Amino acid sequence: MINRKINILIISTYYPPTISIASNRMLALSKYLDKDKFNVTVLTQGEEHAYKAPEGVKVWRIKSKNIFKRLTFNKSQPFLIHKSKAAYNTLLALLVSDEWKAWRMAAINFIDKEYPKDAFDFVVSSFPPVAPHLIALQLKKKSFTFKWIADMRDEMSENHSFSSRQRASFKKTEKLVFENAMAVSSAVSSINENFKKQANGRLDTFEMKNGFDFNLPEKLERNKVFTISHVGTFYGLQKPDILLKVLADLLIQGEIANVKLRFVGSSIPLNIPTILKDKLLVLPKIEHKEAIEYIKSSDANFFILSPHFSGALPGKIFEYMASLRPIIGVFQSKGNSQLQEVLNKSGLAVFSEFDDLEALKKNILSVYRNWQDQIFPVPDKTHIASFHRKNQIKIMEAYMLNKYD
C-alpha cells in the first residue's frame, strides 16, 4: 500500500531540446509516469530554461565545463559544417575516455548538496554515455539510499559501434552496474537476456521499447507523386545504394511512371543515378516533430540495416508503423526474428534480404501498384498502439510500483 508519492530521479545527458532517440526515451519516461503516484526529477546538462519541462516534472540542468565538448547540430547548417561536426564528435568519442567527467562531478556535487540521502526511492540512469551510470554508482558510495535501474537501451560493452578501447572501459563499469543495480532495462529482449547472463542472473531485466509518441492518423491520403521517405542517418553499409539502383531501373524500364524520394537526416555523399537527381530531396538533421511529419506524409517509408545488424529494433520502425503507411525494409533475416515478428504483425511491411535486388523490386512494385489503385494497407492498430511510449513506460512504472516498499 503506497501512502505517499514515489520519488524518482532520472539521470541523462540526453534530454530535450537535444535531438536523439535517447532524449525522446527519457522525455517519455518523465512525461508518462503517473504523477498521482510519482514525483519526477530529471538531472541533465545544458542551460537553464532551455526547454519547457513536462507538467509535474522538475528538471535540473547542470552546465558542462568540459574542455572538450560534443558539438550540436541545427537544421539550418550547411552540409559540410554538419559533416565536420559529426566527424569531430566521432573523433572525440575515440580519443577522450570520459568526455563528461566535469559535468559528472558537478552533477554529483549538486545532488549531494541539494538532497538528503533518502530523497529518492528510485534512480534511473541512461546509457550512453557512461556518465549517468557513474553518477548513480557514486551516489551509492555516498550512502544515498535508492533502488537503481540502469537503462541501457542497447548493448554496452558488446556494442561494436564503439571502439575496442571504449568497450574495454565499459566492461569495467558494466560489472559495477551488475553488482549494484536492482534492474537493467533495454529496448530489446535478447539484449536483456545477455545482460542477465553476464550478471549471473543476480539482477532483474525488463524490456521497454523506444516506441512512438503521437496519435495514429484517422485518415490517410496519397500524394500526387508516389513518395518514399527515409528518416535517419546512413553510414557504413547502411546506405541507400540498393534502393537508388532499383528505383532507377524501374523508371528506365517504365514500370514506375514517377517517384519522389526524401532522405531526412542524411549526412553522407550519395551516388545518385542521373534519372533520380531531380526526384530526390536530401535534408540534414531536423527537429524530431518535423521528421515525424515527413514520415506521416509519405506513401511508403523505407529503411535499410547493415548485414551485420542483428537483434535490435531500430527506433524509427515504431514511428514508421504509427504512420500507418506501407514500410519497405531491407535487412538480413538471420538474427532479426524479433524485428520480422513486429513488422509482420503490423500488417504494413514488406521486406527483403540485404543483397536481393529482385525481391526489393517486387516489393516496391507491390506498394506502388496499391498506391496507383488507392489501396491502403489494413494495419493491426492494437499491435501498433502497444508501442506508444505511454504504454511502454507502464512497463517500468509497474516494475517500480511492485518493488516499492
Kinemage of the C-alpha trace (Angstrom):
@kinemage 1
@onewidth
@group {chain A} dominant
@subgroup {mainchain}
@vectorlist {calphas} color= white
{ca met a 1} P 0.000 0.000 0.000
{ca ile a 2} L 1.518 3.310 -1.099
{ca asn a 3} L 0.701 6.172 1.264
{ca arg a 4} L 2.925 8.762 -0.399
{ca lys a 5} L 4.262 9.515 -3.843
{ca ile a 6} L 7.324 7.626 -5.036
{ca asn a 7} L 10.317 9.884 -5.678
{ca ile a 8} L 12.295 9.119 -8.817
{ca leu a 9} L 15.463 10.721 -10.190
{ca ile a 10} L 16.219 10.339 -13.905
{ca ile a 11} L 19.866 10.969 -14.850
{ca ser a 12} L 20.567 11.537 -18.535
{ca thr a 13} L 22.823 13.733 -20.643
{ca tyr a 14} L 20.187 13.419 -23.361
{ca tyr a 15} L 17.000 15.380 -22.760
{ca pro a 16} L 15.141 17.983 -24.846
{ca pro a 17} L 15.977 20.223 -26.568
{ca thr a 18} L 18.713 17.730 -27.577
{ca ile a 19} L 17.534 15.738 -30.623
{ca ser a 20} L 18.049 11.972 -30.270
{ca ile a 21} L 16.297 8.674 -29.615
{ca ala a 22} L 17.842 8.669 -26.133
{ca ser a 23} L 16.413 12.119 -25.464
{ca asn a 24} L 12.939 11.054 -26.580
{ca arg a 25} L 13.131 7.932 -24.414
{ca met a 26} L 13.912 9.848 -21.229
{ca leu a 27} L 11.395 12.570 -22.062
{ca ala a 28} L 8.696 9.912 -22.379
{ca leu a 29} L 9.672 8.362 -19.052
{ca ser a 30} L 9.447 11.717 -17.275
{ca lys a 31} L 6.216 12.670 -19.065
{ca tyr a 32} L 4.194 9.469 -18.788
{ca leu a 33} L 4.945 8.239 -15.274
{ca asp a 34} L 1.705 8.622 -13.308
{ca lys a 35} L 2.042 11.945 -11.471
{ca asp a 36} L -0.527 10.820 -8.892
{ca lys a 37} L 1.977 8.157 -7.849
{ca phe a 38} L 5.389 9.631 -8.722
{ca asn a 39} L 7.373 12.789 -8.077
{ca val a 40} L 9.721 13.014 -11.059
{ca thr a 41} L 13.062 14.844 -11.075
{ca val a 42} L 15.405 14.949 -14.074
{ca leu a 43} L 19.131 15.669 -13.825
{ca thr a 44} L 20.602 16.611 -17.195
{ca gln a 45} L 23.024 19.013 -18.869
{ca gly a 46} L 22.579 22.317 -20.652
{ca glu a 47} L 21.312 25.805 -19.994
{ca glu a 48} L 18.546 26.554 -17.505
{ca his a 49} L 15.116 27.108 -19.117
{ca ala a 50} L 16.393 25.546 -22.360
{ca tyr a 51} L 13.186 23.525 -22.665
{ca lys a 52} L 9.797 23.723 -21.006
{ca ala a 53} L 9.551 20.700 -18.736
{ca pro a 54} L 6.508 18.413 -18.891
{ca glu a 55} L 3.851 19.156 -16.300
{ca gly a 56} L 4.758 17.784 -12.890
{ca val a 57} L 8.446 17.260 -13.736
{ca lys a 58} L 11.345 19.067 -12.044
{ca val a 59} L 14.355 19.462 -14.346
{ca trp a 60} L 17.824 20.382 -13.065
{ca arg a 61} L 20.283 21.420 -15.771
{ca ile a 62} L 23.934 21.325 -14.787
{ca lys a 63} L 26.240 23.259 -17.100
{ca ser a 64} L 29.041 21.231 -18.596
{ca lys a 65} L 32.513 22.678 -18.021
{ca asn a 66} L 34.291 20.023 -20.051
{ca ile a 67} L 37.245 21.289 -22.075
{ca phe a 68} L 36.247 19.057 -24.983
{ca lys a 69} L 32.547 19.142 -25.760
{ca arg a 70} L 30.390 17.384 -28.306
{ca leu a 71} L 29.184 19.752 -30.983
{ca thr a 72} L 25.461 20.192 -31.542
{ca phe a 73} L 23.517 20.411 -34.784
{ca asn a 74} L 20.710 22.519 -36.131
{ca lys a 75} L 18.665 22.224 -39.289
{ca ser a 76} L 19.918 25.460 -40.854
{ca gln a 77} L 23.571 24.407 -41.020
{ca pro a 78} L 25.181 23.680 -44.410
{ca phe a 79} L 26.027 20.063 -45.223
{ca leu a 80} L 29.812 20.497 -44.869
{ca ile a 81} L 29.506 22.063 -41.408
{ca his a 82} L 27.156 19.281 -40.314
{ca lys a 83} L 29.574 16.661 -41.664
{ca ser a 84} L 32.581 18.296 -39.966
{ca lys a 85} L 30.778 18.373 -36.626
{ca ala a 86} L 29.843 14.706 -36.939
{ca ala a 87} L 33.484 13.808 -37.689
{ca tyr a 88} L 34.672 15.840 -34.685
{ca asn a 89} L 32.193 14.093 -32.370
{ca thr a 90} L 33.306 10.684 -33.640
{ca leu a 91} L 36.979 11.549 -33.067
{ca leu a 92} L 36.189 12.935 -29.616
{ca ala a 93} L 34.479 9.702 -28.619
{ca leu a 94} L 37.518 7.708 -29.769
{ca leu a 95} L 40.185 9.836 -28.071
{ca val a 96} L 38.543 11.069 -24.867
{ca ser a 97} L 37.636 8.245 -22.490
{ca asp a 98} L 35.340 10.321 -20.260
{ca glu a 99} L 34.221 13.433 -22.114
{ca trp a 100} L 31.549 14.094 -19.453
{ca lys a 101} L 33.846 13.974 -16.415
{ca ala a 102} L 33.493 17.654 -15.443
{ca trp a 103} L 29.713 17.540 -15.813
{ca arg a 104} L 29.561 14.267 -13.896
{ca met a 105} L 31.471 15.671 -10.932
{ca ala a 106} L 29.354 18.840 -10.896
{ca ala a 107} L 26.160 16.773 -11.017
{ca ile a 108} L 27.252 14.569 -8.103
{ca asn a 109} L 28.156 17.611 -6.009
{ca phe a 110} L 24.815 19.234 -6.812
{ca ile a 111} L 22.730 16.238 -5.703
{ca asp a 112} L 24.897 15.750 -2.614
{ca lys a 113} L 24.360 19.385 -1.636
{ca glu a 114} L 20.669 19.780 -2.525
{ca tyr a 115} L 19.150 16.480 -1.381
{ca pro a 116} L 19.192 14.290 1.739
{ca lys a 117} L 20.456 10.722 1.436
{ca asp a 118} L 16.938 9.262 1.374
{ca ala a 119} L 15.466 11.763 -1.108
{ca phe a 120} L 14.898 9.275 -3.922
{ca asp a 121} L 13.227 5.889 -3.911
{ca phe a 122} L 14.440 5.061 -7.420
{ca val a 123} L 17.187 6.336 -9.699
{ca val a 124} L 17.080 5.648 -13.440
{ca ser a 125} L 20.378 6.287 -15.241
{ca ser a 126} L 20.511 6.398 -19.038
{ca phe a 127} L 23.358 4.995 -21.162
{ca pro a 128} L 25.066 6.135 -23.354
{ca pro a 129} L 27.200 7.960 -22.368
{ca val a 130} L 28.502 6.153 -19.309
{ca ala a 131} L 28.420 9.277 -17.084
{ca pro a 132} L 24.837 8.772 -15.748
{ca his a 133} L 25.703 5.237 -14.582
{ca leu a 134} L 28.862 6.555 -12.914
{ca ile a 135} L 26.818 9.223 -11.126
{ca ala a 136} L 24.440 6.582 -9.769
{ca leu a 137} L 27.409 4.493 -8.610
{ca gln a 138} L 28.985 7.481 -6.863
{ca leu a 139} L 25.720 8.389 -5.135
{ca lys a 140} L 25.559 4.805 -3.869
{ca lys a 141} L 29.093 5.201 -2.490
{ca lys a 142} L 27.996 8.393 -0.752
{ca ser a 143} L 25.336 6.355 1.080
{ca phe a 144} L 22.323 7.609 -0.839
{ca thr a 145} L 19.584 5.011 -0.405
{ca phe a 146} L 17.683 4.185 -3.578
{ca lys a 147} L 16.811 1.335 -5.875
{ca trp a 148} L 18.752 1.688 -9.098
{ca ile a 149} L 17.520 0.924 -12.617
{ca ala a 150} L 20.233 1.167 -15.283
{ca asp a 151} L 18.582 1.869 -18.624
{ca met a 152} L 20.970 0.652 -21.317
{ca arg a 153} L 18.670 0.984 -24.345
{ca asp a 154} L 21.129 -1.117 -26.394
{ca glu a 155} L 24.252 -3.166 -25.652
{ca met a 156} L 27.063 -1.668 -23.610
{ca ser a 157} L 30.438 -3.454 -23.687
{ca glu a 158} L 29.330 -5.696 -26.566
{ca asn a 159} L 28.163 -2.845 -28.792
{ca his a 160} L 30.565 -2.820 -31.744
{ca ser a 161} L 29.627 0.695 -32.791
{ca phe a 162} L 32.031 1.734 -30.004
{ca ser a 163} L 35.811 1.365 -30.279
{ca ser a 164} L 37.593 -1.567 -28.618
{ca arg a 165} L 39.099 0.924 -26.152
{ca gln a 166} L 35.658 2.214 -25.209
{ca arg a 167} L 34.211 -1.291 -24.890
{ca ala a 168} L 37.030 -2.340 -22.568
{ca ser a 169} L 36.278 0.661 -20.355
{ca phe a 170} L 32.541 -0.061 -20.483
{ca lys a 171} L 33.188 -3.656 -19.405
{ca lys a 172} L 34.569 -2.444 -16.075
{ca thr a 173} L 31.615 -0.132 -15.491
{ca glu a 174} L 29.195 -2.827 -16.608
{ca lys a 175} L 30.491 -5.141 -13.887
{ca leu a 176} L 29.870 -2.454 -11.253
{ca val a 177} L 26.387 -1.835 -12.629
{ca phe a 178} L 25.542 -5.533 -12.386
{ca glu a 179} L 26.812 -5.619 -8.804
{ca asn a 180} L 24.923 -2.528 -7.609
{ca ala a 181} L 21.786 -2.041 -9.705
{ca met a 182} L 18.471 -3.671 -8.923
{ca ala a 183} L 17.493 -3.892 -12.590
{ca val a 184} L 18.683 -3.281 -16.127
{ca ser a 185} L 16.313 -2.259 -18.893
{ca ser a 186} L 16.845 -2.150 -22.637
{ca ala a 187} L 14.823 -1.837 -25.829
{ca val a 188} L 15.265 -5.476 -26.917
{ca ser a 189} L 14.551 -8.732 -25.073
{ca ser a 190} L 17.611 -10.561 -26.469
{ca ile a 191} L 19.889 -7.813 -25.119
{ca asn a 192} L 18.272 -8.172 -21.698
{ca glu a 193} L 18.862 -11.915 -21.770
{ca asn a 194} L 22.539 -11.273 -22.460
{ca phe a 195} L 22.757 -8.758 -19.598
{ca lys a 196} L 21.148 -11.251 -17.223
{ca lys a 197} L 23.600 -13.928 -18.327
{ca gln a 198} L 26.579 -11.612 -17.789
{ca ala a 199} L 25.264 -10.747 -14.319
{ca asn a 200} L 24.846 -14.447 -13.476
{ca gly a 201} L 21.113 -13.897 -13.018
{ca arg a 202} L 21.506 -11.639 -9.975
{ca leu a 203} L 19.502 -8.678 -11.279
{ca asp a 204} L 16.107 -8.077 -12.833
{ca thr a 205} L 15.803 -7.187 -16.505
{ca phe a 206} L 12.873 -5.875 -18.484
{ca glu a 207} L 12.216 -4.681 -21.994
{ca met a 208} L 10.985 -1.147 -22.674
{ca lys a 209} L 10.903 -0.442 -26.394
{ca asn a 210} L 11.622 3.020 -27.782
{ca gly a 211} L 8.187 3.311 -29.355
{ca phe a 212} L 6.461 6.386 -30.776
{ca asp a 213} L 4.798 9.416 -29.228
{ca phe a 214} L 1.986 10.692 -31.431
{ca asn a 215} L -1.594 9.727 -32.232
{ca leu a 216} L -2.355 7.271 -35.008
{ca pro a 217} L -3.800 9.094 -38.031
{ca glu a 218} L -7.552 8.832 -38.534
{ca lys a 219} L -7.443 9.346 -42.294
{ca leu a 220} L -4.815 8.643 -44.942
{ca glu a 221} L -4.358 10.458 -48.223
{ca arg a 222} L -1.997 9.605 -51.043
{ca asn a 223} L 0.376 12.039 -52.736
{ca lys a 224} L 0.024 13.012 -56.396
{ca val a 225} L 3.517 11.589 -56.974
{ca phe a 226} L 4.483 8.264 -55.361
{ca thr a 227} L 6.638 9.384 -52.417
{ca ile a 228} L 9.140 7.243 -50.492
{ca ser a 229} L 10.909 8.618 -47.407
{ca his a 230} L 13.822 7.506 -45.266
{ca val a 231} L 14.276 9.260 -41.935
{ca gly a 232} L 17.596 8.893 -40.140
{ca thr a 233} L 21.286 8.647 -40.890
{ca phe a 234} L 23.105 6.480 -43.408
{ca tyr a 235} L 26.538 5.083 -42.542
{ca gly a 236} L 28.870 2.232 -43.436
{ca leu a 237} L 26.982 -0.445 -45.379
{ca gln a 238} L 23.720 1.033 -44.168
{ca lys a 239} L 23.167 3.315 -47.126
{ca pro a 240} L 20.536 3.590 -49.879
{ca asp a 241} L 22.520 2.361 -52.904
{ca ile a 242} L 20.283 -0.671 -53.460
{ca leu a 243} L 17.123 1.455 -53.310
{ca leu a 244} L 18.522 4.024 -55.734
{ca lys a 245} L 19.586 1.334 -58.205
{ca val a 246} L 16.243 -0.483 -58.129
{ca leu a 247} L 14.209 2.713 -58.483
{ca ala a 248} L 16.391 3.897 -61.373
{ca asp a 249} L 15.885 0.556 -63.141
{ca leu a 250} L 12.113 0.684 -62.599
{ca leu a 251} L 11.940 4.185 -64.049
{ca ile a 252} L 14.113 3.299 -67.056
{ca gln a 253} L 12.017 0.187 -67.720
{ca gly a 254} L 8.802 2.204 -67.429
{ca glu a 255} L 7.396 0.077 -64.611
{ca ile a 256} L 7.054 3.187 -62.446
{ca ala a 257} L 5.893 6.415 -64.065
{ca asn a 258} L 7.345 8.772 -61.471
{ca val a 259} L 8.674 8.819 -57.935
{ca lys a 260} L 9.709 11.305 -55.274
{ca leu a 261} L 12.425 10.374 -52.769
{ca arg a 262} L 13.037 12.115 -49.442
{ca phe a 263} L 16.119 11.380 -47.317
{ca val a 264} L 15.664 13.187 -43.998
{ca gly a 265} L 18.692 13.417 -41.704
{ca ser a 266} L 21.193 12.201 -44.289
{ca ser a 267} L 24.757 13.483 -43.975
{ca ile a 268} L 26.815 11.305 -46.330
{ca pro a 269} L 27.662 11.770 -50.016
{ca leu a 270} L 25.290 9.785 -52.219
{ca asn a 271} L 25.886 8.161 -55.597
{ca ile a 272} L 22.661 9.288 -57.268
{ca pro a 273} L 21.707 7.868 -60.682
{ca thr a 274} L 21.110 10.605 -63.245
{ca ile a 275} L 17.457 9.688 -63.679
{ca leu a 276} L 16.824 10.273 -59.957
{ca lys a 277} L 18.696 13.546 -59.458
{ca asp a 278} L 15.629 15.766 -59.869
{ca lys a 279} L 13.457 13.382 -57.853
{ca leu a 280} L 15.478 13.307 -54.618
{ca leu a 281} L 15.183 15.718 -51.691
{ca val a 282} L 18.013 15.438 -49.137
{ca leu a 283} L 17.592 17.185 -45.795
{ca pro a 284} L 20.071 17.411 -42.888
{ca lys a 285} L 19.111 16.583 -39.316
{ca ile a 286} L 15.880 18.383 -38.399
{ca glu a 287} L 13.611 18.718 -35.375
{ca his a 288} L 12.022 15.411 -34.401
{ca lys a 289} L 8.456 16.711 -34.772
{ca glu a 290} L 9.250 17.856 -38.297
{ca ala a 291} L 10.767 14.469 -39.162
{ca ile a 292} L 7.569 12.778 -37.985
{ca glu a 293} L 5.567 14.880 -40.436
{ca tyr a 294} L 7.714 13.578 -43.296
{ca ile a 295} L 7.036 10.011 -42.149
{ca lys a 296} L 3.291 10.604 -41.858
{ca ser a 297} L 3.026 12.292 -45.260
{ca ser a 298} L 4.823 9.568 -47.248
{ca asp a 299} L 3.236 6.938 -49.453
{ca ala a 300} L 5.843 4.492 -48.150
{ca asn a 301} L 8.700 4.640 -45.649
{ca phe a 302} L 11.984 2.877 -46.301
{ca phe a 303} L 14.693 1.537 -44.025
{ca ile a 304} L 17.860 -0.467 -44.573
{ca leu a 305} L 20.064 -2.183 -42.000
{ca ser a 306} L 23.677 -3.272 -42.310
{ca pro a 307} L 24.106 -7.024 -42.966
{ca his a 308} L 25.989 -7.121 -39.658
{ca phe a 309} L 22.982 -5.729 -37.770
{ca ser a 310} L 21.167 -8.240 -35.560
{ca gly a 311} L 18.939 -8.442 -32.527
{ca ala a 312} L 17.928 -4.817 -32.006
{ca leu a 313} L 14.827 -2.905 -33.092
{ca pro a 314} L 15.594 0.412 -34.822
{ca gly a 315} L 13.693 3.275 -33.187
{ca lys a 316} L 12.335 4.568 -36.494
{ca ile a 317} L 10.401 1.319 -37.031
{ca phe a 318} L 7.804 2.254 -34.416
{ca glu a 319} L 7.257 5.714 -35.868
{ca tyr a 320} L 7.007 4.189 -39.324
{ca met a 321} L 4.323 1.779 -38.090
{ca ala a 322} L 2.421 4.533 -36.281
{ca ser a 323} L 2.115 6.477 -39.546
{ca leu a 324} L 0.011 3.539 -40.851
{ca arg a 325} L 1.879 3.861 -44.158
{ca pro a 326} L 3.478 0.937 -46.020
{ca ile a 327} L 7.006 0.053 -44.894
{ca ile a 328} L 9.683 -1.181 -47.289
{ca gly a 329} L 12.576 -2.804 -45.424
{ca val a 330} L 15.940 -4.260 -46.386
{ca phe a 331} L 17.834 -6.351 -43.819
{ca gln a 332} L 19.245 -9.799 -43.155
{ca ser a 333} L 16.539 -12.081 -41.756
{ca lys a 334} L 19.105 -14.167 -39.862
{ca gly a 335} L 19.433 -12.814 -36.331
{ca asn a 336} L 16.469 -10.471 -36.681
{ca ser a 337} L 13.487 -12.674 -35.846
{ca gln a 338} L 12.006 -10.176 -33.381
{ca leu a 339} L 12.127 -7.406 -35.974
{ca gln a 340} L 10.396 -9.665 -38.514
{ca glu a 341} L 7.712 -10.579 -35.988
{ca val a 342} L 6.991 -6.953 -35.068
{ca leu a 343} L 6.787 -5.916 -38.727
{ca asn a 344} L 4.662 -8.886 -39.813
{ca lys a 345} L 2.110 -8.286 -37.062
{ca ser a 346} L 1.770 -4.643 -38.082
{ca gly a 347} L 0.220 -5.560 -41.439
{ca leu a 348} L 2.205 -2.739 -43.055
{ca ala a 349} L 5.588 -4.120 -44.042
{ca val a 350} L 7.296 -5.847 -46.922
{ca phe a 351} L 10.982 -6.639 -46.603
{ca ser a 352} L 13.804 -8.365 -48.418
{ca glu a 353} L 17.334 -9.584 -47.787
{ca phe a 354} L 20.179 -7.080 -47.913
{ca asp a 355} L 21.525 -8.097 -51.338
{ca asp a 356} L 18.319 -9.300 -53.037
{ca leu a 357} L 17.579 -6.666 -55.690
{ca glu a 358} L 14.815 -8.688 -57.347
{ca ala a 359} L 12.898 -9.100 -54.094
{ca leu a 360} L 13.192 -5.381 -53.363
{ca lys a 361} L 11.967 -4.622 -56.885
{ca lys a 362} L 8.887 -6.824 -56.365
{ca asn a 363} L 8.172 -5.202 -53.000
{ca ile a 364} L 8.407 -1.671 -54.382
{ca leu a 365} L 6.165 -2.571 -57.328
{ca ser a 366} L 3.613 -4.130 -54.970
{ca val a 367} L 3.445 -0.971 -52.847
{ca tyr a 368} L 3.443 1.253 -55.947
{ca arg a 369} L 0.538 -0.603 -57.585
{ca asn a 370} L -1.510 -0.371 -54.396
{ca trp a 371} L -0.781 3.355 -54.391
{ca gln a 372} L -1.946 3.598 -58.011
{ca asp a 373} L -5.188 1.806 -57.136
{ca gln a 374} L -5.611 3.877 -53.951
{ca ile a 375} L -5.460 0.734 -51.815
{ca phe a 376} L -4.210 1.367 -48.288
{ca pro a 377} L -2.900 -1.434 -46.066
{ca val a 378} L -5.040 -2.830 -43.252
{ca pro a 379} L -2.881 -2.433 -40.137
{ca asp a 380} L -3.230 -4.120 -36.760
{ca lys a 381} L -3.817 -0.932 -34.780
{ca thr a 382} L -3.928 -2.750 -31.438
{ca his a 383} L -0.482 -4.214 -32.057
{ca ile a 384} L 0.884 -0.854 -33.203
{ca ala a 385} L -0.694 1.097 -30.312
{ca ser a 386} L 1.083 -1.161 -27.807
{ca phe a 387} L 4.318 0.572 -28.836
{ca his a 388} L 3.114 4.059 -27.930
{ca arg a 389} L 5.604 5.400 -25.418
{ca lys a 390} L 2.923 5.899 -22.766
{ca asn a 391} L 2.220 2.143 -22.938
{ca gln a 392} L 5.911 1.202 -22.919
{ca ile a 393} L 6.550 3.439 -19.892
{ca lys a 394} L 3.880 1.498 -17.989
{ca ile a 395} L 6.299 -1.449 -18.015
{ca met a 396} L 8.878 0.422 -15.938
{ca glu a 397} L 6.149 2.039 -13.853
{ca ala a 398} L 4.669 -1.352 -12.974
{ca tyr a 399} L 8.121 -2.639 -12.037
{ca met a 400} L 8.765 0.272 -9.660
{ca leu a 401} L 5.327 0.007 -8.067
{ca asn a 402} L 5.953 -3.692 -7.489
{ca lys a 403} L 9.406 -3.124 -5.978
{ca tyr a 404} L 8.498 -0.099 -3.852
{ca asp a 405} L 8.265 -0.730 -0.110
